[in-house]
Amino acid sequence: MNPLRIFTAVMGFLAAALAIARDDTTLVWIAIGLLGSSAGVRILQKLQSKREQDDTDPSDRDG
């Protein structure tokens, strides 16, 4: 697992809980940003692993 993704997800959930407790919309947007960046890192990881898999898959090549 990517430590950056885990860190941003945990911080996002903590920010969301704190935003609910304090009823603070600024913290809500911070939580959204952190959770969105965690999702973005996950998407980039999936694309990178798929690209590496396609590059090493000999059944995909012509000839």
C-alpha positions as CSV (number, residue, x, y, z in Angstrom):
1,M,0.0,0.0,0.0
2,N,1.1,3.5,-0.8
3,P,1.8,5.4,2.4
4,L,0.8,8.7,0.8
5,R,-2.6,7.4,0.0
6,I,-3.1,5.9,3.4
7,F,-2.0,9.2,5.1
8,T,-4.3,11.4,3.0
9,A,-7.2,9.1,3.6
10,V,-6.7,8.9,7.4
11,M,-6.2,12.7,7.6
12,G,-9.3,13.2,5.4
13,F,-11.5,11.1,7.7
14,L,-10.1,12.9,10.8
15,A,-10.8,16.2,9.2
16,A,-14.3,15.1,8.3
17,A,-15.0,14.0,11.9
18,L,-13.6,17.2,13.2
19,A,-15.7,19.2,10.7
20,I,-18.9,17.5,11.9
21,A,-18.0,18.0,15.6
22,R,-17.2,21.7,15.1
23,D,-19.8,22.4,12.3
24,D,-17.0,24.0,10.3
25,T,-17.5,24.2,6.5
26,T,-13.8,25.1,6.0
27,L,-12.8,21.7,7.5
28,V,-15.4,20.0,5.3
29,W,-13.6,21.4,2.2
30,I,-10.2,20.3,3.6
31,A,-11.6,16.8,4.2
32,I,-13.0,16.7,0.6
33,G,-9.6,17.8,-0.7
34,L,-7.7,15.2,1.3
35,L,-10.1,12.4,0.4
36,G,-10.0,13.4,-3.2
37,S,-6.3,13.4,-3.3
38,S,-6.3,10.0,-1.8
39,A,-8.6,8.8,-4.6
40,G,-6.4,10.5,-7.2
41,V,-3.3,8.7,-5.9
42,R,-5.2,5.4,-6.1
43,I,-6.3,6.0,-9.7
44,L,-2.7,6.9,-10.7
45,Q,-1.5,3.7,-9.0
46,K,-4.0,1.6,-10.9
47,L,-3.1,3.2,-14.2
48,Q,0.6,2.8,-13.6
49,S,0.2,-0.9,-12.7
50,K,-2.0,-1.5,-15.7
51,R,0.5,0.2,-18.0
52,E,3.3,-2.0,-16.5
53,Q,1.2,-5.1,-16.9
54,D,0.5,-4.3,-20.6
55,D,4.2,-3.6,-21.3
56,T,5.3,-7.0,-19.9
57,D,2.4,-9.1,-21.3
58,P,3.8,-11.0,-24.3
59,S,0.3,-12.2,-25.4
60,D,-0.6,-8.6,-26.3
61,R,2.2,-8.2,-28.9
62,D,1.7,-8.7,-32.7
63,G,3.6,-11.4,-34.4
